Amino acid sequence: LLDKNTKKKVQSALNNLSEGSAALDQADDEAIKRIEGQLPGKSVLAKSVLSWITYAKRPLTTGEL
């Protein structure tokens, strides 16, 4: 939404968002694509962070991340 410069463009983007589990799947896919588009070192770090978050036995604090 940050690149939308009119109210109409923001509303249009919001109307096109998916709902439910399909939205989560789409968001995950887009996040992975952005991660894989980074430099190799940053991509590896981002995937490690996702693993820590996913497999943590409790929610991690900002400091722990």
N, C-alpha and C positions, 0 to 999 in steps of 0.2 A: 504493500500500500504506500510505502514511502515515495515511490516514483509517480504516484497519481497526483496530478496538480489541479484537479477540479473536483468539485463535489460529485458531479455526475460520474467521473471515472472511478472515484472511490466507491460509490454505490454500486456501479457495475461490477467491480472486482469483488465486492462483498456478496453480491447476488450469485456470482459464479463459484463460490466456495462449495465444496462437497460437504455432506453431512455424515455423521455416524462413523462406523469403522472404515468406510471408504475414504473419508477425509483423513483419518489417521494414517492409513496406508499411503495415501498420496503425499502427505506431509513428510512421512518417513522417507519415501522414495526421493523427494526433492532435496531433503537434507543430505542424504547419502550422495546424490549427484553433486551437490555443492562441495561436500567433503572431498570427493574423488577428484574434483577440479582444482584442488589446492596443490601446492608443492608437496612432494612426497613426504618430507619430514612433518609437515603440518597435518597431512592426511593421516599418517600413522598415529600421531598424537590424538587427533580428534576421534579416531576409531577406538583408541585405548580408553579415552574418557567415556565414550558411549558404553563400552564394556563395563567400566567401573560403576557407572550409574545403573546399568541394566542388572548387574549381578550383585549389587550391594544388598546386604541383609536388612538395611534400614536406609532411610533417606540421608544423603550426604549433605553436609553443610557447605556453604560457599568456601570456607577456609579449607575444608578437606579436598575439595575439587582443585 
